[in-house]
Amino acid sequence: MPHYSIDAGELSAGQIYRLLSGTVCPRPIAWVATCDAEGRANLAPFSFFNVASVDPPVLAFSPLLDGEGRTKDTVNNLNAVGECVVHVGSEDLVEALNATSATLTPNDDEFDHAGLEKAEMPGVSVPRIKGAPVAFGCTLFDIVRFGDSPLAGSLVLARIVSIEVDEQIWDGRHVAMDTLKPVGRLAGSDYVRISDRFALERPG
């Protein structure tokens, strides 16, 4: 298979985005709730997401600046309040998840927009999605900014302080994947289910 070399500096931000989102996949989805200083809730999905640390437990996700270099409401709210609730995107709620990716004003509530009910989250002032299979209440550990250009990312490190999990999802040791049914992001409008998977024994 022929290859060609590319100097990353010669590609536009849009080209880099399309290459990364199409090759670094499937990506889990962080569905992040925050509140601004006035207590108004925000809910947004981010597919640049993973676990950063176990002890202490830290999640990492990266909201990008928009095409005009403006910061997402999620980051603005974290700078103001320093708390969030991270949900794992799941198949049963994927239509609502997609609805919360709409561009709304800071005064609009994505919970209401997507028809989602709020519930209290222990340990933080930010609400969680009632009915979501798992939610992690987090306090802000750090935000690492990678620049001010359009599509520059901010790496959010969120320390888990509380967990709400459906008893059918986790028995204290194992997660029931067929019940959780997490979804992942590919490129463009494409998502992926975990219904086709395989196992490999880890070498000793």
Secondary structure, 3 states (H helix, E strand, C coil): CCCCCCCHHHCCHHHHHHHHHHHCCCEECEEEEEECCCCCEEEEEECCEEEEEECCEEEEECCECCCCCCCCHHHHHHHHCCEEEEEECEHHHHHHHHHCCCCCCCCCCHHHHHCCCEECCCCCCCCEECCCCEEEEEEEEEEEECCCCCCCEEEEEEEEEEEEECCCCECCCCECHHHHCECEECCCCCEECCCCCCCCCCCC
